[in-house]
Amino acid sequence: RIPCGPVGTGDAVAAFDHFVQREVFVENPHGFIQPRPPYQLTASSSAPLGCAPELDGGERAQPAHLAVRSAPAELPAKDQRPLGGIRVVDLSAFWAGPIAASMLQALGADLVKIESHVRLDGMRWASGLRRDRRWELSPVFHAANAGKRAIALDLTTEQGRELTRRLIADADVVVENYSPRVMEHWGLGWDQIHDLNPRAVLTRMPAFGLDGPWRDRVGFAMTIEQVSGLANRTGHPGDLPLMPKGVCDPIAGMHAAFATILALLERERTGVGQLVEVPLIETGLNAAAEQVIEWSAYGTVLERTGNRSPHAAPQGLYESAVDDVWLAVSVETSGQWEALV
């Protein structure tokens, strides 16, 4: 139960036993392997992978439904937003889960966050600036929980669990990102929630998924960066891997909110909620997919490139005539190169 893992590389990560057993990597029609979509809906299937369109050298007209629309001058009233009238019970903590719930709230959902007064959300201690009342000072916590209504319940007690069940019985969505054993220990697994409220969508965001050899391993964004291969691609050539520090949490939160909305749309057709699984590791594997694709397609193991880029040249940090003063340069277009010259 220590949040750590092996550093994934393009030639090795797809063969990790956990990913093999869960069938995380799939064959692309073009002849390489890639991670599957990072969310699984138990009662719905993702569309099969198709071939990419042929390149024709010209610009394609943008489909009408993808046309960019200007943002309104101000947000509509909450009950007029896309998720107006949807009720969400937020059991998540730290960053990824709270971001997912926050996005649902921003789209108009009525949300209640449940937080134990004996075991506060650990993100309250991130970036605190003072020692006194520091649990109220974390900008990371506030950014992911802005405007949420909250209730303090101790889910280790039967009274706390009963009050939680009452909230769930009237909810459309439940979001949580504990390791799988926690919800089951509280008697709030999928079967129990579905029996209690058949219309509820349960979105679960464990580090490594709900089954497989690594099921009970815990992990934070940094763990996911190690295992997925993001750390392997961050740093200087010949030096140690470095962690990007945090990018996986917002990525997972965005995908979880999207998958939850898919389940709500499906509920309009079936009248029944379903379980949504969004493992942090699978969102990280999609962010780092280039390594596995490059290896499976061409047999090339991508390494760290420091400040270099395949899309810009010159790009890097260059020493100046002044001691310990450096210039950051990134040239991506001919116009930028002419300006630099």
C-alpha positions as CSV (number, residue, x, y, z in Angstrom):
1,R,0.0,0.0,0.0
2,I,2.9,2.3,-0.8
3,P,2.1,4.5,-3.8
4,C,4.9,3.6,-6.2
5,G,5.4,1.5,-9.3
6,P,7.9,0.6,-12.0
7,V,8.8,3.2,-14.6
8,G,7.1,2.3,-17.8
9,T,8.9,2.4,-21.1
10,G,7.5,2.0,-24.6
11,D,8.9,-1.5,-25.0
12,A,7.8,-2.8,-21.6
13,V,4.7,-1.1,-20.3
14,A,2.2,-3.0,-22.4
15,A,3.6,-6.3,-21.1
16,F,3.0,-5.5,-17.4
17,D,0.9,-8.3,-16.0
18,H,-1.9,-6.0,-14.8
19,F,-2.4,-4.5,-18.2
20,V,-2.3,-7.8,-19.9
21,Q,-4.9,-9.3,-17.6
22,R,-7.2,-6.3,-18.0
23,E,-6.7,-6.2,-21.8
24,V,-5.8,-2.5,-21.6
25,F,-3.8,-2.4,-24.9
26,V,-5.6,-3.2,-28.1
27,E,-4.7,-3.6,-31.8
28,N,-5.1,-0.6,-34.0
29,P,-6.3,-1.4,-37.6
30,H,-3.1,0.3,-38.9
31,G,-0.9,-2.4,-37.3
32,F,0.3,-1.1,-34.0
33,I,-1.0,-1.3,-30.4
34,Q,-2.5,1.4,-28.4
35,P,-4.3,1.9,-25.0
36,R,-8.1,1.4,-25.1
37,P,-10.3,4.4,-24.1
38,P,-9.6,5.3,-20.5
39,Y,-13.1,4.7,-19.3
40,Q,-15.3,1.6,-19.2
41,L,-19.1,1.7,-18.9
42,T,-20.5,-1.7,-17.7
43,A,-23.7,-1.5,-19.7
44,S,-22.4,0.3,-22.8
45,S,-19.6,-0.5,-25.3
46,S,-17.2,1.9,-27.0
47,A,-17.2,2.2,-30.8
48,P,-14.7,-0.1,-32.5
49,L,-11.4,1.4,-33.6
50,G,-11.4,2.5,-37.3
51,C,-8.8,3.5,-39.8
52,A,-7.7,7.1,-40.0
53,P,-8.8,8.9,-43.2
54,E,-6.3,9.2,-46.0
55,L,-4.3,12.3,-46.1
56,D,-5.0,14.4,-49.2
57,G,-2.7,17.3,-48.7
58,G,-5.5,19.8,-48.4
59,E,-7.6,21.3,-45.6
60,R,-10.8,19.5,-44.8
61,A,-14.0,21.4,-44.1
62,Q,-14.9,21.3,-40.4
63,P,-18.1,19.4,-39.7
64,A,-20.9,21.8,-38.7
65,H,-21.3,20.2,-35.2
66,L,-17.6,20.9,-34.5
67,A,-17.7,24.5,-35.5
68,V,-16.3,26.8,-32.8
69,R,-18.9,28.8,-31.1
70,S,-18.2,32.0,-29.1
71,A,-18.8,31.7,-25.4
72,P,-21.8,33.5,-23.9
73,A,-21.2,36.8,-22.2
74,E,-22.3,35.2,-18.9
75,L,-23.2,31.7,-17.7
76,P,-26.9,30.8,-17.8
77,A,-28.7,30.2,-14.6
78,K,-27.7,26.9,-13.0
79,D,-31.0,25.2,-13.7
80,Q,-30.7,26.1,-17.4
81,R,-27.2,24.5,-17.8
82,P,-26.9,21.1,-19.4
83,L,-26.9,19.2,-16.0
84,G,-29.5,21.4,-14.3
85,G,-31.7,19.1,-12.1
86,I,-29.0,16.4,-11.8
87,R,-28.0,15.6,-8.2
88,V,-24.4,14.5,-7.5
89,V,-23.0,13.0,-4.3
90,D,-19.3,13.6,-4.2
91,L,-17.4,11.1,-2.1
92,S,-14.0,11.9,-3.7
93,A,-10.9,13.3,-2.1
94,F,-7.5,14.8,-3.2
95,W,-7.6,16.1,-6.8
96,A,-8.8,13.8,-9.6
97,G,-12.2,12.9,-8.2
98,P,-13.0,16.4,-6.9
99,I,-12.1,17.9,-10.3
100,A,-14.5,15.5,-12.0
101,A,-17.3,16.4,-9.6
102,S,-16.5,20.1,-9.9
103,M,-17.0,19.9,-13.7
104,L,-20.4,18.3,-13.3
105,Q,-21.3,21.1,-10.9
106,A,-20.1,23.7,-13.3
107,L,-22.5,22.2,-15.9
108,G,-25.4,22.8,-13.5
109,A,-25.5,19.7,-11.3
110,D,-26.6,20.1,-7.7
111,L,-23.7,18.7,-5.7
112,V,-23.1,17.7,-2.1
113,K,-19.5,16.8,-1.0
114,I,-19.3,14.3,1.9
115,E,-16.1,14.7,3.9
116,S,-15.2,13.0,7.2
117,H,-14.5,15.4,10.1
118,V,-12.1,12.7,11.5
119,R,-10.2,12.2,8.3
120,L,-10.3,15.3,6.2
121,D,-9.7,15.5,2.4
122,G,-5.9,15.2,2.2
123,M,-5.7,17.9,-0.4
124,R,-6.5,20.4,2.3
125,W,-2.8,20.2,3.3
126,A,-1.4,20.8,-0.1
127,S,0.2,24.2,-0.6
128,G,-1.0,25.6,2.7
129,L,0.8,28.9,3.4
130,R,0.5,29.0,7.2
131,R,0.4,26.6,10.1
132,D,-2.7,27.8,11.8
133,R,-5.9,26.7,10.1
134,R,-3.9,25.4,7.2
135,W,-6.7,23.0,6.3
136,E,-8.6,26.0,5.0
137,L,-5.8,27.6,3.0
138,S,-4.9,25.1,0.2
139,P,-5.4,26.8,-3.2
140,V,-5.4,23.3,-4.8
141,F,-8.2,22.2,-2.6
142,H,-10.3,25.3,-3.2
143,A,-9.8,25.2,-6.9
144,A,-11.3,21.7,-7.1
145,N,-14.1,22.3,-4.6
146,A,-15.2,25.9,-5.3
147,G,-18.9,26.4,-4.5
148,K,-19.6,22.9,-3.3
149,R,-22.0,22.3,-0.5
150,A,-20.4,19.9,2.0
151,I,-21.6,17.7,4.9
152,A,-19.3,16.2,7.5
153,L,-20.1,12.5,8.0
154,D,-18.0,9.7,9.6
155,L,-18.5,6.7,7.3
156,T,-16.9,4.4,9.9
157,T,-20.1,4.7,11.9
158,E,-23.5,3.2,11.0
159,Q,-25.1,6.6,11.4
160,G,-22.8,8.2,8.9
161,R,-23.3,5.4,6.4
162,E,-27.1,5.5,6.8
163,L,-27.1,9.3,6.2
164,T,-24.9,8.7,3.1
165,R,-27.4,6.0,1.8
166,R,-30.2,8.5,2.2
167,L,-28.3,11.0,0.0
168,I,-27.5,8.3,-2.6
169,A,-31.1,7.2,-2.7
170,D,-32.1,10.6,-4.1
171,A,-29.0,11.1,-6.3
172,D,-28.4,10.8,-10.1
173,V,-24.6,10.4,-9.8
174,V,-22.1,9.2,-7.1
175,V,-18.4,10.0,-7.6
176,E,-15.6,8.4,-5.6
177,N,-11.8,7.8,-6.1
178,Y,-10.7,5.6,-3.2
179,S,-9.0,2.3,-3.7
180,P,-11.7,-0.3,-4.4
181,R,-11.7,-1.9,-1.0
182,V,-12.9,1.3,0.7
183,M,-16.3,1.6,-0.8
184,E,-16.8,-2.1,-0.4
185,H,-15.8,-1.9,3.3
186,W,-18.5,0.7,3.8
187,G,-21.1,-1.4,2.1
188,L,-21.3,1.1,-0.7
189,G,-20.1,-1.0,-3.7
190,W,-21.9,-1.0,-7.0
191,D,-24.3,-3.8,-6.2
192,Q,-25.5,-2.1,-3.0
193,I,-25.8,1.4,-4.6
194,H,-27.6,-0.1,-7.6
195,D,-30.1,-1.9,-5.3
196,L,-30.6,1.3,-3.3
197,N,-31.1,3.5,-6.4
198,P,-31.3,1.7,-9.8
199,R,-31.1,5.1,-11.7
200,A,-27.9,6.2,-10.0
201,V,-24.6,6.3,-12.0
202,L,-21.6,5.3,-9.9
203,T,-18.3,6.8,-11.2
204,R,-15.3,5.1,-9.7
205,M,-11.7,6.3,-10.2
206,P,-9.3,4.0,-8.5
207,A,-5.6,4.2,-9.3
208,F,-5.3,0.9,-11.2
209,G,-8.9,-0.2,-11.7
210,L,-11.5,-2.5,-10.1
211,D,-9.8,-5.8,-10.9
212,G,-6.5,-7.3,-11.9
213,P,-3.3,-8.1,-10.0
214,W,-2.7,-4.4,-9.0
215,R,-6.3,-3.8,-7.9
216,D,-5.5,-2.9,-4.3
217,R,-2.4,-0.8,-5.0
218,V,-2.8,2.8,-4.2
219,G,-1.5,5.6,-6.3
220,F,-1.5,9.4,-6.8
221,A,-0.7,11.3,-10.0
222,M,3.0,10.9,-9.4
223,T,2.6,7.1,-9.3
224,I,0.7,7.1,-12.5
225,E,3.4,9.3,-14.2
226,Q,5.9,6.6,-13.2
227,V,4.0,3.6,-14.5
228,S,2.5,5.1,-17.6
229,G,5.8,6.3,-19.1
230,L,5.3,10.0,-18.7
231,A,8.2,10.1,-16.3
232,N,10.3,8.1,-18.7
233,R,9.9,10.9,-21.3
234,T,10.5,13.7,-18.9
235,G,14.1,14.8,-18.2
236,H,17.4,15.1,-20.0
237,P,19.1,12.5,-22.1
238,G,21.3,10.2,-20.0
239,D,19.8,11.5,-16.8
240,L,17.1,10.0,-14.5
241,P,13.4,10.1,-15.3
242,L,11.5,13.0,-13.9
243,M,7.8,13.3,-12.9
244,P,5.7,16.0,-14.5
245,K,4.1,16.4,-11.1
246,G,0.3,16.3,-11.2
247,V,-0.8,16.3,-14.9
248,C,-2.6,13.0,-14.5
249,D,-5.2,14.2,-12.0
250,P,-6.9,16.8,-14.2
251,I,-6.7,14.5,-17.2
252,A,-8.5,11.8,-15.2
253,G,-11.0,14.3,-13.8
254,M,-11.9,15.5,-17.4
255,H,-12.4,11.9,-18.7
256,A,-14.4,10.9,-15.7
257,A,-16.8,13.8,-16.1
258,F,-17.1,13.0,-19.8
259,A,-17.8,9.3,-19.2
260,T,-20.4,10.2,-16.5
261,I,-22.3,12.4,-18.9
262,L,-22.2,9.4,-21.4
263,A,-23.8,7.2,-18.7
264,L,-26.4,9.9,-18.0
265,L,-27.3,10.1,-21.7
266,E,-27.6,6.3,-21.9
267,R,-29.9,6.4,-18.9
268,E,-32.3,8.6,-20.8
269,R,-32.7,5.6,-23.2
270,T,-32.7,2.7,-20.7
271,G,-34.0,4.4,-17.5
272,V,-31.2,2.6,-15.6
273,G,-27.9,3.8,-14.2
274,Q,-24.6,2.0,-14.6
275,L,-21.1,1.7,-13.2
276,V,-18.4,3.9,-14.8
277,E,-14.8,2.9,-14.2
278,V,-12.1,5.5,-14.9
279,P,-8.7,4.2,-13.6
280,L,-6.1,7.0,-13.2
281,I,-3.5,4.7,-14.9
282,E,-5.5,4.3,-18.1
283,T,-5.8,8.1,-18.5
284,G,-2.1,8.3,-18.0
285,L,-1.4,5.5,-20.5
286,N,-3.4,7.4,-23.1
287,A,-1.4,10.6,-22.4
288,A,1.8,8.6,-22.9
289,A,0.5,6.5,-25.8
290,E,3.2,7.8,-28.2
291,Q,5.8,5.5,-26.6
292,V,3.9,2.3,-27.1
293,I,2.8,3.2,-30.6
294,E,6.3,4.1,-31.6
295,W,7.7,0.8,-30.3
296,S,5.0,-1.4,-31.7
297,A,5.0,0.3,-35.1
298,Y,8.7,0.9,-35.6
299,G,10.6,-0.9,-32.8
300,T,11.9,2.4,-31.5
301,V,12.2,3.1,-27.8
302,L,11.7,6.8,-27.2
303,E,14.1,8.4,-24.7
304,R,14.2,11.7,-22.8
305,T,15.0,14.7,-25.0
306,G,15.3,17.5,-22.4
307,N,14.2,20.8,-23.8
308,R,14.3,19.5,-27.4
309,S,11.1,19.0,-29.5
310,P,10.3,17.1,-32.7
311,H,8.1,20.0,-33.7
312,A,10.5,23.0,-33.2
313,A,14.1,23.9,-34.1
314,P,16.0,25.5,-32.6
315,Q,14.5,24.8,-29.2
316,G,16.2,24.8,-25.9
317,L,17.9,26.9,-23.2
318,Y,20.9,28.7,-24.4
319,E,23.7,30.3,-22.3
320,S,24.2,34.0,-22.7
321,A,27.2,36.2,-22.3
322,V,26.0,37.2,-18.8
323,D,26.9,34.7,-16.1
324,D,24.0,32.3,-15.2
325,V,21.6,34.1,-17.5
326,W,19.9,31.8,-20.1
327,L,17.7,32.4,-23.1
328,A,14.7,30.1,-23.8
329,V,14.1,29.8,-27.6
330,S,11.4,27.8,-29.4
331,V,11.0,28.3,-33.2
332,E,8.1,26.4,-34.8
333,T,7.4,28.3,-38.1
334,S,9.4,29.9,-40.9
335,G,8.1,33.3,-39.8
336,Q,9.5,32.8,-36.3
337,W,12.8,31.7,-37.8
338,E,13.0,34.8,-39.9
339,A,12.2,37.0,-36.9
340,L,14.9,35.2,-34.9
341,V,17.5,35.7,-37.6
